[in-house]
Amino acid sequence: MDRPVGAALRRRVNGVRTAGPTSLAERFALPLLAAVTALLLTLLFYYPVATVFVDAVVEDGRLTFAPLVEVVTDEFYLGRVLGFTAYQALLSTLLSVLLGLPGAWVLARFEFRGRDTLRSVTMVPFVVPSVLVAAAFYATFGASGTLNAALSALGLPPVDLLPSLGAILVAHAFYNAPLVTRVVAAAWESVDAGAVETARSLGASRRRAFRDVVLPQLLPAILTGATLTFVFTFATFAIPLALGGSRYATIEVFIYSARQQLEYGRAASLAALETAVSLSLMMLYLRYERAQAAERRGIRTLVRRPLWPDSWTRDRALRRLAIGGYAVVVALVFLAPLASMLYASVSVDGRFTLDAYRFLVERQTTGAAFQVKPLPAIVNSLVFGAATLLVAVPLGVVMGVLTTRRFRGRWLVDALSMAPLVVSGIVVGLGLLRGLVFGFEAFGYRFTVTGAVAIVAAHAVAAYPFVVRTVAPPLDSLDRALVDSARALGASRARAVLDVELPLVWPGVVAGAAFAFAISIGEFDATVILAEGGGTYTMPVAVERFIGRRLGPATAMGTVLLAVTAASFVVIERVGGEFRG
């Protein structure tokens, strides 16, 4: 520990000396905060989701499994809907793994300028709204997209790629290949260098050492990345809705369609099936993460090689050529769609124009009350984002503190804190609609909330796990002797957390807040259910309304949305540090 940091830590610990006797409120502050957090999560998440599952087994006020049985025994839903959803999730997973593994190899095994920034870019899937990706793919592969414009310039006939399964798969890879890269790169950087050196000293070739020593250590991480990708693509909504149409509808699209038709029992039954699959797979991931946290301690890792070597061999040249080819693929899959969206927002038939932005201004001034206007969408998004911070950051910090304490059953608290990652936004939105917007009766009074409050609740539920994942790692890595010293000087657990721990992990809190804001700005799944019929639509809802009708305005609004999420990403990249899970 260097002197400035060590002096700062000593001042914080010694500052506890003036705290005086521990009050009763301080002594029970953490248990009280834990209880309040549990109550809030129950109200905002567990109760609404439970109401969805109740609709699957209760009909006309009486207990019956008829809605669930009807769906489970229906060949169309069990075979066509669930089968296709799993099929596209499997293909998306394979494509994401194929695209993500070379990136993990580059990040883990080579040292080069910009490596840390490139590693930070692997967080992009968490801050780029799914509906923005859909707009970008329409701008690239749509009938009037940049791909057909390029083909026309070359004298080639146009291609019709939307709607299609291929577009869905590539869009999913856009999101999840960086996730695979991040998970596998972290495991690759934790490979035991001593085991590799032992294998080489015993006569194993480089390939044999990789196959027998390195690969077995990477397989759990590869399976974890694949599992997370399958969970996320199994519960996908915005991308199949926009890029797949009715022909390639997933279970999420059918849940949304059932809700539109007021068939809540059918929607709830499909939601129960989807959540059961996702929950089972997420439990496997959390189990792996706990095991890896223990295994990574005390291991001497492999030394990274320079990307541009001092001397060249045939093998080194082939490796760098492969990296160059991979960079081209990355540019086509990840950068070209976003660049096409930006280009489409300022061009028509190859000429520069701001007509799309003028349309948004005209819609704002002359649009009818039932039409989507840009300014309310932007204002609503910013207001909901700010309100989300007020709920998600305290929730995430408290859960981050609880998940780093040592007590029996901590794994259960960790699993419960990550549950919103398993339950899709469509299910959460449906539950909030049924449970809180429609209201419930208690103590002779009917409790209801407005759609705007429900939207903030949905955004907070989606965002707070990311606050947990940015706050928990630095908390877990703090020197426990500092906390023990504060406690020995008479500080309560709450006082030690406030005066010693949280000030030292403040960058993680700021990064978590940036995550929460970005996720709120881009949340679409729950919002599209809760915002219908009112003036609470957001930028992602506005983009979705324009997609397929007016590509120019959709890309213009998407550009505004991209600017906001990019600003959030800059905060995360500059301040955030480590992000776990």
BELSULGI-V990683 format. One record per backbone hydrogen bond with DSSP energy under -0.5 kcal/mol. CO is the residue of the C=O (numbers start at 1). NH is the residue of the N-H. Records with the same first field share a line. If there is no record, write none. Layout:
CO=NH ; NH
This chain:
2=6
3=7
4=8
5=9
6=10
7=11
8=12
9=13
10=14
11=15
13=16
14=17
15=18
16=19
17=20
23=27
24=28
26=29 ; 494
28=32
29=33
30=34
31=35
32=36
33=37
34=38
35=39
36=40
37=41
38=42
39=43
40=44
41=45 ; 46
42=47
45=49
46=50
47=51
48=52
49=53
50=54
51=55
52=56
53=56 ; 57
54=57 ; 58
56=68
57=64
59=62
62=59
65=69
66=70
67=71
68=72
69=73
71=74
73=75
74=78
75=79 ; 80
76=80 ; 81
77=82
80=84
81=85
82=86
83=87
84=88
85=89
86=90
87=91
88=92
89=93
90=94
91=95
92=96
93=97
94=98
95=99
96=100
97=101
98=102
99=103
100=104
101=105
102=106
103=107
104=108
105=109
106=110
109=305
111=307
112=115
114=118
115=119
116=120
117=121
118=122
119=122
120=123
121=124
123=126 ; 127
124=127 ; 128
127=129
129=133
130=134
131=135
132=136
133=137
134=138
135=139
136=140
137=141
138=142
139=146
140=147
141=161
142=145
145=149
146=150
147=151
148=152
149=153
150=154
151=156
152=155
159=161
164=168
165=169
166=170
167=171
168=172
169=173
170=174
171=175
172=176
173=177
176=180
177=181
178=182
179=183
180=184
181=185
182=186
183=187
184=188
185=189
187=190
188=191
191=193
192=196
193=197
194=198
195=199
196=200
197=201
198=202
199=204
200=203
205=209
206=210
207=211
208=212
209=213 ; 214
210=215
213=217
214=217 ; 218
215=218 ; 219
216=220
218=222
219=223
220=224
221=225
222=226
223=227
224=228
225=229
226=230
227=231
228=232
229=233
230=234
231=235
233=236
237=241
238=242
239=243
240=244 ; 245
243=163 ; 164
244=248
246=249
250=254
251=255
252=256
253=257
254=258
255=259
256=260
257=261
258=263
259=262
262=264
263=267
264=268
265=269
266=270
267=271
268=272
269=273
270=274
271=275
272=276
273=277
274=278
275=279
276=280
277=281
278=282
279=283
280=284
281=285
282=286
283=287
284=288
285=289
286=290
287=291
288=292
289=293
290=294
291=295
292=296
294=297
296=299
299=301
300=193 ; 194
305=111
307=309
313=317
314=318
315=319
316=320
317=321
318=322
319=323
320=324
321=325
322=326
323=327
324=328
325=329
326=330
327=331
328=332
329=333
330=334 ; 335
331=335 ; 336
334=338
335=339
336=340
337=341
338=342
339=343
340=344
341=345
343=346
344=347
346=353
348=351
351=348
354=358
355=359
356=360
357=361
358=362
359=363
360=364
361=365
362=366
363=367
368=371
373=377
374=378
375=379
376=380
377=381 ; 539
378=382
379=383
380=384
381=385
382=386
383=387
384=388
385=389
386=390
387=391
388=391 ; 392
389=393 ; 394
391=395
392=396
393=397
394=398
395=399
396=400
397=401
398=402
399=403
400=404
401=404
402=405
405=407
407=410
409=412 ; 413
410=414
411=415
412=416
413=417
414=418
416=419
418=421 ; 422
419=422 ; 423
424=428
425=429
426=430
427=431
428=432
429=433
430=434
431=435
432=436 ; 437
433=438
436=449
440=447
442=445
445=442 ; 447
447=440
450=454
451=455
452=456
453=457
454=458
455=459
456=460
457=461
458=462
459=463
460=464
461=465
463=466 ; 467
464=468
465=469
466=470
467=470 ; 471
468=472
469=580
471=475
472=476
473=477
474=478
475=478
478=480
479=482 ; 483
480=484
481=485
482=486
483=487
484=488
485=489
486=491
487=490
492=496
493=497
494=498
495=499
496=500 ; 501
497=502
500=504
501=504 ; 505
502=505
503=506
505=508 ; 509
506=510
507=511
508=512
509=513
510=514
511=515
512=516
513=517
514=518
515=519
516=520
517=521
518=522
519=523
520=523
521=540
524=528
525=529
526=529 ; 530
527=531
531=534
538=542
539=543
540=544
541=545
542=546
543=547
546=549 ; 550
550=554
551=555
552=556
553=557
554=558
555=559
556=560
557=561
558=562
559=563
560=564
561=565
562=566
563=567
564=568
565=569
566=570
567=571
568=572
569=573
570=574
571=575 ; 576
572=576
